[in-house]
Amino acid sequence: MNRDTYEIGLPIIQKAGVEHKINFIQSSALSALDELLEDDANRESFDFAFVDADKVNYQKYHERLLQLVKVGGIIAYDNTLWFGTVAMPEEFVKESQKRNRLHIIELNKFLANDDRVQISQVPLGDGITICRRL
Ligand SMILES: C[S@@+](CC[C@H](N)C(=O)[O-])C[C@H]1O[C@@H](n2cnc3c(N)ncnc32)[C@H](O)[C@@H]1O
């Protein structure tokens, strides 16, 4: 969404000699994924996806990424513990955290029951759910 943010890291990326591996797409993630899906060559072609943007759309990303990531590939979701609030009674949750908390709880339940992936919940930082496509 924001090229300025990418450009903060760009000198480090260049210093590491990996700029040629990056295709920066300035776009909302949903439309970027939909565009990738228009080309059949992209389907089941990715090894790994890391999702760390708008929590409200995580399930929509999941449906698209399952088509883009190959069998055995990984889709990782950040913030799936949402500051620990997913395991707290609602009365202890700050008002500002409530909305995303509900989306994340819904995603966690969904992923736990999704037989297209095997999952591992990693309790590091704000929680990462690693999904391996079956
Ligand atoms: C928490 S930061 C990601 C940090 C990144 N994963 C890292 O480790 O450096 C969230 C990023 O998602 C971007 N973002 C938010 N909503 C988005 C959307 N709908 N589509 C694409 N990017 C979005 C924001 O501009 C921001 O750069």
The ligand as a Gaussian input file, in Angstrom:
#p B3LYP/6-31G(d) Opt

LIG

0 1
 C        2.283000      -4.656000      10.471000
 S        2.805000      -3.998000       8.954000
 C        3.666000      -5.300000       8.182000
 C        5.064000      -5.400000       8.599000
 C        5.853000      -6.412000       7.787000
 N        5.244000      -7.733000       7.791000
 C        7.239000      -6.493000       8.371000
 O        7.512000      -7.449000       9.120000
 O        8.032000      -5.590000       8.129000
 C        1.326000      -3.967000       8.026000
 C        1.535000      -3.474000       6.614000
 O        0.393000      -3.845000       5.856000
 C        0.046000      -2.788000       5.010000
 N       -1.388000      -2.944000       4.718000
 C       -2.443000      -2.658000       5.520000
 N       -3.597000      -2.965000       4.918000
 C       -3.273000      -3.465000       3.707000
 C       -4.023000      -3.947000       2.622000
 N       -5.343000      -3.986000       2.650000
 N       -3.362000      -4.369000       1.532000
 C       -2.008000      -4.346000       1.502000
 N       -1.224000      -3.901000       2.499000
 C       -1.857000      -3.460000       3.587000
 C        0.398000      -1.534000       5.771000
 O        0.633000      -0.476000       4.875000
 C        1.681000      -1.958000       6.494000
 O        2.787000      -1.695000       5.696000

